[in-house]
Amino acid sequence: MSRHVVVMVLIVTGLGTSAAGDVIYVDRSAPPGGNGRSWDAAFKELYDALGAARPGDELWVAKGSYPPGTQGQGRFATLRLKDDVALYGGFVGVEAEREERDPQTNRTEIAGNFYWSYHVVTASGTGPGAVLDGFVIRRGRANGAGTLSRGGGMLIMAGSPIIANCLFEYNEAEEGAAIYMSEASRPEIRACRFFWNDASNLGGAIMNVGSSPTVLACHFETNHGDRFGRGGGGGGIANWGADSAAIVSDSVFLSNHGSVGGAVLAVAGARPALTRCWFEGNSASLGGAVCLFAGSQALISDCQFERNWGRTVGGGGIALRQESSADLARCVFSNNFGSTGGGGMRIEGGSRAQVIDTFFLNNSASYGSGGGIYARSADSFVVNCLFGDNTAIDGAALDAFFDPLTLINCTVADNEASNRGGGVRLGRDSRVVSSILWGNRDSMGEGEPAQIQGQFGEVHVDYSNVQGWTGNFGGEGNHGLDPRFRSIEDGDYHLAEGSPCIDGADNLSVPEGVEVDLDGAPRFVDNPHSPDVGRGEPPLVDMGAYENQSAGPECTGREKLAARCRQRRRSRVVMAVAKRVEPGARVTFRLDDDPNTDVVVLISPKGKAKVRFADVQPGVHAVRLLECPLRAQAECP
């Protein structure tokens, strides 16, 4: 998880606005009676300092634990942020510059357990000039009625504060244990951490009702949106209503839990956007990481879903229900579990999804169907995706047996079903176009039924490579030839030179706007050594998720490959030289059958290419020229 920490640190740098007013100093260890004009004369109580602040002022707050209000206010004690007043925690109490503070080391708490406040902090009616930066908000307990049941850590109504570098921990509420927002609030929540916040209903960390927060570089861990098993959800963030449009990016969700939507829940038409987020170890009965419900819509891009668990119903990574929709791009689903269906995704109840440029690897539905994707009552599109090593009872990679689904330019390989449909199990009016289904297994073996399970005449297959192809599905441009993956053993499903899938797919089926393959490389690349057997005007698209990028040589048998070992100081280098190869061709050298050593070069006008493999171990090493193919050995003493 270190890469996420790096992102957060970079974003935090330079946060805050320059002071237009005075600096007011606060130190819990100071004697009473200070006026806040210096550290030596600091206010003792934070609420007194905030009461004295005017627009443009900054409060510099030294480490310590501060009550949010007076003892006489009892449970109604709350620290009310002011517009255009910024609060900064994390000081020792001697600093001359704000940049000298360290909130991580100098823990500055606003603690609800002095009087068990309903809301530790309130930021209603504030604008972006209200700043809370570098504090720990803890032990709020919103267990009253109405508004007093929401926002144990912070309550925001019609407010747009900036909340940065804060830790919210051990807060409780019925909804929005750490933060509750409503009434078109637009807060910015940056580089904050949320740990062990518990909501008995919705929003273990954050509850968003009709608001548009920006959540950037935050960390959500072990929050609960269903504390007493009452059927709530959204352990990390819950979104409610068509006017809810949260933007969440560069954030981490670990081990959060809810009845539905272990990490993120969207309900009643909510429209969250999730970008570059990491979801790991989250759990729920439905939608281990994310659940979209009741007409909600989500844009999800560049996110990782790993080891999430849809415990009872399924949808380990994402679940969609009741006419919801999701557009996914460039995501990875790996090692997720969906109990009765949908290890990676579960789509049902009139919902739809468009999934582009996404990996589904090692997901499982041990007690049901669709290890990668389970789709019911859905009309979804899956484009430029790779399904590998997924498992289920039926439809190991993808199960849409009762409703239409379209699969375009996908590679479905090495998945296994204990019953039927090791690859895909499809229903009426489903389409498989420009795809590869190979090496999938079920109880009947590895033939055509293990690749595609469906009714002849109802599943339409065109310009695809299907192992054991019989022609029973009809269609155009299909075959059952070995696709010549680069390395099946290493899970490398790129097309090697000479693959019958190169330039063999359907240009007309590629959706508008899809211009790259799963690697992000150009989608339409002509290989002059492969026949144009697909449909459309050249350059023709390849079958599967990856476009072959190399204009490999036309091998004639005259090509030569030599290798030798040279000792240079304390290291050994294997030199490889290819000769008599077609000039201008792109070729791949590989050492010891290890794809990680691949070197791609262009053949010179004289038909030669030379590469060096440095720092090799003593022994005999084999060099291969993949495209022709040729092999040579070199012994290093």
N, C-alpha and C positions, 0 to 999 in steps of 0.2 A: 504493500500500500504506500510505499515511499513516494511514488510519483504524484499521488494525490496531495501529499503534504507539501511537495514542492510547488504545485499549482497554487495552493492556498497562500503560501508565503509570498509568492510573486504578486498576487493580487492585493495582498494587504499593504504592501509597500506604498507609502505615500497617501494613505487614506486620510481623510479629514480635510477641513477647510482652514484657511488662514484666519487667525483671530482678528475680528474687526473691533472688538470691545476689550474688556479687561479680563485678566486671568484671576479666578477666585480659587484659593487653595483650601483643600479639605484634608484633614488628617484625624483619623479616629483616636489616635494616641495623644492628640493635642489637649491641653487644658481647656476648660470651658471659657467662653468670653472672647474668643478670637474674632477678628473682622474679615479674615480671608485674604488680606492684602499681601501676605507672604507665607512661606512655610512656617516661620516662627510664630505667626499670628493666625494660623489656619483655623477655619471653622472645625469644630469637633463633629458636628452632625451634617450629613449630606443633605437632608431635607431643609435645614436652615440655610445652607449655602445656595441651594437651588431657589429658595424663596427670595433671596436677596439678589439673584441674577437678573440682568436686563438683556434684551435682544443684542446679540453679538458677543456676549460673554462666553468664556470657557471655564469649566470647572475641572481643575486638576486634582484627582482624588488619590490619596496614598493608600497603600495596602491596608487591609483590615476588613472587618465585617460590620456593615452599616444597616440599621433598621430603615425600612422605607418611610416610616412616619413616626408619630409620637405614640406613647403608650396609651394616651387617652383616646386615640382613634381606634384602638383595638384591632379587630380583624379588617376594618375598613382602611387601615393604614396602607398607603400606596405612594410611591414616588411618581409624581405627575411631571412628565417632561414638558418643557416649555418650547414654544416655537423660537427658532433662531438662537437657542442656547445649546452648547455642545458639552457633554460630560465625557471625560477621559479618565479611565482607571489605569492601574498598573504602575504607579509611582512609588518610589521609596519614601520620598518626602524631602528631597534635597535638590531635585533636578532644576536646571535653568532652561532646558529646551524640552518640548514635548517629545521629540524623537528619542530622548534618553530613557523613556519609560520602557518597562518590560512586563506586559500583562500576564505572560505565562509564569514568570517567577514571582511577581508581586501581586498575589491573588487579592483582588478587590471585590468583596461580596456585597450584594444587596440581598439580604436574607429575610425571607418571609416568616421564618420560624421564631422571630422575636415575638410576634403576636399572632402567628398563623394567618397572615394576610390572605384575603381572597385574590388580590392581584398585587404582586410585588411591585410592578411598574405599570403605569398607565400612560399611553401616548395618543389619546384620542384628540382629534382636531388639530394635530400638528402637521407641519410641512416638512420638507427635506432639510430644513435648517435645524431641526431637532435631532441631535446626534447622541447615541449611547454607544461608547466604544471602550472595550477593554474591561468589562465587568463580568462577574459571575452572578447569575440570577438563579436563586435556588429556594426551594421549600415553600413555594406558593401553594395554597390549597383552596381552589375554587370549588367548594362543595356545597354552595348555597343554592338558591333558586334563581331562575332567569339568568341575567347577566352575571350574577355571582357564581354561576356554575361554569364559567368560561374564562380561559386565560389565566391560569394560576401564576405563571411567570410574568406575562405581559398581556395587557388588553389594549387593542388598537381599534378604535371606531372612527371612521372618516379621518384617518391619519396617514401620514406618509413619512415617518421618521427614517433615519439611517441607523441601522443596528449593525455594528461591526466588531469583530474580534471578541465576541461575548461567548460565554459558556452558560447554557441553560441546563440545570440538573435537578433531579428529584422534585419536579413540580407535578401537581396533580390537578385534574379538573374533569368535568364530564366531557367537555369538548375543548380541544386546544390546550393541552396541559402546559406547554411552554409558552406558546403565543396563540392568541385568538384574534382574528381580524375580520372586520365586516364593514358594510356601508361604503363600498368603493374605496377602501384604503389602498395605498400604493407604497408600502414600505420597501426599502432596500435592505436586505439581510445578507451581509458579506462576511465570509470567513468566520462564521460562528459554529459552535459545536453544541450538539444536543444529546445528552446522555440520561438514561433512566427517567424519562418523563412518562407519566401514566395518565391516559384518559380512559374513563370508564366507558365512553362511547366512541367518539370520532376524534382523530387528530392527536396521536400520542405526543408529538412535538408541536406541530403547527396545524391549526384549523383555519381554512380560508373560505369565507362565505362572501360571495359577490365582490371579491377584491382581486387586485392584480399585483401581487408581490413579485419582486425580483430576488431570487435566492441564488447567491453566487459563492462557489468554493466553500460550501458548508459540509459538516460531517454529522450524520445522524446515526446513532448507535444505541441499541437496546432500549428503544422507546416502544410503548405499547398503546395501541388504539382499541383495545378490547380487554381492559384490565380484569373485569369480572365475568367475561364470557357472555356479555349481553348482546353480541352481534354487531358491534361497531367495527371500525377499521381505520386504515390509514395510520399505521404505526409511526411513520415519519411525517407525512403531510397528507391531510384530507382536504379536498376541494369540493365545494357544494355550490351548484347553481350556474345558470348559463352566463352570468356576468363574472364568473371566476376564471381568471386567465393567468395562472402562475407561470412564470418563466424560471426554470430551475436549470442551472448549468454548473459543470465542473464540481459536482458534489458527490459525496460518498454516503451510501446507505448500507449499514452493516447490522445484521441480527435484529432487525425491527420486526414487530409482530402486530397483526390485527386479524379480526375474523375474516375480513375481505381486504385485499390490498395491504400486504404486510408492510411495505415501505411507503407506497403512494396510492391514494384512492381518489378517483374522480366520480362524482355523482350528480345526477340531475342536470346534465348538459354542460358540466364544467369542461374547460378547454386548456389543460396544462400543456406546456412545451418542455421536454426534457432533453438536454443536450450534454454530451460528454460526461455522463454520470456513471457511477459504478454501483451495482446492486449485488450484494453478496450475503448469503446466509439469512435472508429474510423469509418469513413464513406466514401463511394464512390458509384458511380452508379453501379459498378461491383467490387466485392471483397472489402467489407467494411474494413477488416484488411489487407488481403494479396491477391494479384492477380498475377498469373503466366500466361504469354502470349507468343505465338509464339515460341513453342519448348523449353520453359524454364523448368528447373527441380529444385525441392527443396527437401531437407531433413528437416523435421520439427519434433522435439521431445520435450516432456515435456513442452509444451506451453499451456497457458490458453487464450481462446478467449471468452470474455464476453461483451455483449451489444454492439456489432459492427453492422453496418447497411449497407446493400447493397441496396441503396435507390431505384433505378429505375429498374435495371436488376435483381440483387440478389447476392447471395453468401455473406451473412453477415459476416461470418468468413473468408472463403477462396474461391476464384474462380480460375478455370483453364480453359484456352481457347487455341484453335489452337495448338493441339498436344503437350500440356505441360504435365508434370507428377509431382506427389508428393508422397513421402513416409512419412506417419505420424505414430508416435508411442507415446503412453502415453500422449495424449492431452485431454483437456476438452473444449467443446463448450457449452456455456450456455447463454441463453437469447439473442441470436443473431437474427437479422431480415433480411430476404432476400425477397424483395418485390414480385417479380413474380416467385421466385423459389430459393430454397437453403438457408434456414435460417442459417444453419451451414456451409455447403459447396455446391458449384455449380461446376459441372464437365461437360464440353461439348466440341464440336468441335474436336473429336478424341483424347481428353485428357484421362489420366488414373490416378487412385490413388490407393494406397495400404494403408489402414487405419487399424491400429492394436492397441488394448488396449486403446481405446478412448471412452470418454463419450460424448453423445449428449443429453442435458437436456434443456427443456423449450425454444427451438428455434422455430421460426415461419416463415411461408411464407403465410401471410394473403391473398395475391392476386394471389397465384399460388400453386405450388406443392413442396413437399420435405421440410418439416419443418426442418428435420435434414440434409439430403443430397438430392440434386437434380442432377441426372446424365443423360446426353444425349450424344449419340455418344461416349460412353465410355465403356471400359472393365475393371472394377475395382473390387478389393477385399476388403471386410470389415470383419475383424477377431477380435474376443474377444472384442466386443464393446457393450455398453449399450445405448439404445435409450429410453428415458423416458420423458413423458409430452411435446412432440413436437406437433405442430399444423400446419395445412395447409388445402387448399381446397381438394387436392388429395395427397395420399401418405404422411401421416403426419410425419412418421419417416423417410421414404426413398422412393424416387420416381425415378425409372429407367424403365419406361413403354415401351420404344422403343428400348432398347439396353441391352445386357447381363451384369449382375452384380452377383457376388458371395458373399453370406452371410454365414460365418462360425462361429460357437460358439458365436453367438450374442444373447442378450436378448432385445426384443422389447416389451415394456409394457407401458400401460396407455397413449398412444398417441391418438390424436383425429383429424379426418378429417371431414370437413363440408360436403364433397361430398362422395368420395370413397377412400377406402384404409386407414383405421385408422392406420394400422401398416405399411405395405410396399405395393407399387404398382410396379410390376415387368413385364418386357417384355420377349421376346423370348430368350430362352437358358439361362435364369437366373437360379441360383441354391440357395437353402436354405438348409443348412446342419448343423446338430448338434445345432440347435437354438431353442429358445423359443419365441413364439409370443402369448401374453396373455393380456387381458384387454384393447385391443385397440378398438376404437369406430369410427364409421362413420355414415352416414345418414341411413344406413340399420340396425344398432344395433351393437352387439358384436360377431356375428357369424364368421364363417370361412372367408367370403368375407371381413369382417372388418379387419381381421388379414393379409390376403394375397389377394391382388387384382391382378389377372392375368389370362391368358388363360390356361385352362386345357391342358395338353400335351406339353405346351411350357415353363412352369415354373416347375423346377424339385425340389422336396422336399424330403429329406431323413433324418431319425433319428432326427426328430424335434418334438417339442411339440406345437401344434397349437390349440388354443381354437376353439371349434365347429368343430373339424376335421371330415370331411365326407368321406375321402378317394378319392375324385374326382381328386386330384392332383397325385394320385398314389404314387410311391416311396416305400422305405423300412424303417421299424423301426419307423414310425410316430404314434402319438397318440394325443388325446385331453383331457388327464387327468389333473386335477388340479396340477400345478407344485409345489405347496407348497412352495411359497416364504416365507422367514423368516418374513417379515412384509410389506405388500403392502401399508398399510396406511402411513408408514414412508419411503417409497421409498427404502426399503431394499430388493433387489432381489437376495440375496444369497439363496441357496437351503437349506431348513430345512431337518432335518433327516426324512427319509421315503419318500422323493420326488421321483416320478417315473422317474425323469430326471437324477438321479444319476446312473452312470455306464451304461447309455443308449445311448451314442452317437457313433460317427464313428471315430475311431483312424486314419483310412487311410486318412481322410479329413483334419487333422490338418496340416497346412503348415510346411515345414521343418524349424527348428529354433525356432518355437513357443513352448516354454516349460513351460510357466507360464500363469495364468489366469489374469483377469482384476485387481485383487488385487496384482499381482506379486507373488502369491502362486503357488506351483507346479501344473501343469496341469493334470498329470496322477496320480490320487490317488484312490486306491481301497477301497471301503466301503464293509466290509464283510457281512453287513446286507442288502445289496441291490443286486438284481439279476443282473448278467452280461448279459444284453439284447442288448448291442450295437454291433458294428462290430470291430473285431480285437482281438489281444491277450491281456488278462488282464495285468496290470490294464487298465480299459476302461475309456475314457474321459467322462465327464458329458455333458449334453446339457446346452446351455446358456453360459453367459460370466464368470460365477463363478464356480470354482470347489469346491465341498463339501470336506472340509478338515478333517472332524471329522469321526473317526471310531466309530459311535454312538452305543449305546447298543442295543441288541436285547431284547425288552421289553416283559415280560411274564405276567405282572399283579401282580407280587409279590413285585414290587418296592414300597418303602415308602419314603415320603418326610415330614419333620417336620420343623417348623419355630417358633422362639420365639424372644422376644425383651429383650435386656439387657441395663441397664443404666450404663454408665461409665463416672464418673465425670459429666460434663455438656453435654455430647453427648449420643445419643441413637444408638444402634447397633442391626441390625436384623441378627440373626444367623440362618442358614439353613443347615439341614443335610439330605443327601440322603442315604438310606440303601437298601440292597438286589439288587443292580444294578450290571450288568455284570462286573466283574473285568477287568481292563485295558481299559475300554471304555472311550471315551471323551464325556463329557456332558456339557450343558450350563445352568447356573442358571440366572434367570432374575427377577428383582424387579419391581413390579407395572407396568408390561407390557411396560417398557421403554428399548428399545434396547441398549441405552447408558450405561445401568447398567450391561450388559451381562458379566458374569464371566465363562470362560471355564476351566474346571479342568479334571484330570484323576481320574477314580474310583480306589480306592486302591485294593490290592489283597483280602481284606476282604469284598469287595463290598460296600465300604462307600466313601463319599466325604462330605466335610464341607466347607462352605464359609461364609464370613462376609460382610454385607453391612453397612458401617459406616455413621455416621452423618445424620441419617434419621429424619424426622419430626414427631411430635406426630400424632397418628392416627393408622388406620388399614392398614397394608401393606400385599400385596400378593406376594408370591414367586412362580415361576414356574420352573420346570425342563422340558426344551423344548422337549427333545428327546423322552420322553415316552408317553404322557406328564403327569406331576403331578402338583398339585397346593396345597399350604398351606398358612395359614394366621398367622400374628403375630400382636398383638396390642401393641403400644407403648404409654404409658401415657404422 
